[in-house]
Amino acid sequence: MNTVATSDPSILRVRVTKDEIIADLADGRVIGVPLAWSWRLSEATPAQRANFRLIGTGQGVHWPDVDEDISVEGLLHGSPARRPHARAEI
């Protein structure tokens, strides 16, 4: 009988290109999503995109310069960030 070990996915490495956010997962998968899925990162400078840290044991990534967090679950499930609507002034 074959058994398959299951574990929560975790990110080992991240890189941001001019077009994509790419994450290498601990289980060997590589996930790439369009940079446009994160409006904060798509508007950030290359230096701001390069300044990040993994959250916890790889559950996500945080970019402090632009206050952006992306979870491994969000990458896996294809969850683009929505831009907030501007509030009308009263």
N, C-alpha and C positions, 0 to 999 in steps of 0.2 A: 504494500500500500504506500502510495506517495503522499506526503504531507507538504503543505506549503506554509512557510512561516509568514505571518502577517505582522506588519508594524506600521506605525504612523509614518508617513513620508516626512523626510527632513531635507533641508537644503545644505549642501556642503560648500558650494561656490556660486557666486553671482557675477555676471558681467552685463553691462549695459552698452549696447552699440548705438549707432545713430538711428537704428530702426527697431531694435528688439531689446527685451529684457530676457536674459537667458539664465536659467538656474540648473545646476547640476545637482541631482538628488543622490542621497546616500545609497539608494537601491540600484543605481546605474542609469536611471532615466535622465534625459536632458529635456527640459521644457523651455520653449521659446514663445513669448507672446509679443504682439506688436507694442512698441513703445507708446503709441497713441492711447493704449489702454490706461495709461497713467498720465493724466493731463499735467500733473505736477512735475513728473520726470521729463515729459516731452518739452516743457517750458524751461527746464533747468539747464544750467551750463554743464559742460563736460566735467568740470571740477566738482560741481554739486552732485552729479550722478555718480562720480567715483567715490564719494564720501558716504559710505554706508556701513552698517554692522548687522550681523545676523541676530535675530531675536531668539532668546532661549537656546535650545539645542538645534536650531535650524527650522523652527516653526514658521519663520518669516524673516523679512528684511526691513530695516528701518533706515531711511535717509534723513538725518537730522536737519540738514540745510534747507530742505523743502517740506519737512514734516509729513513725509510719506511712509506708509507701512503697507507692505504687500505680504500676505500669508501664502504658504505653500498650498493650502486648500484653495485660495483664490486663484492661484496660477493653474492648478489642476482642473478646477471647475470653470475656468474662463469667465472671471468676474471683472469686467472693466470698471474702473472708477468713474463715477458720474460727477460731472462738474456741478458745483452748487449754483443755484440760480441767484442772480443778483437781487437784493431786496430793493423794493421801491421805497424811495424816501418819502416821508410824510411831512 
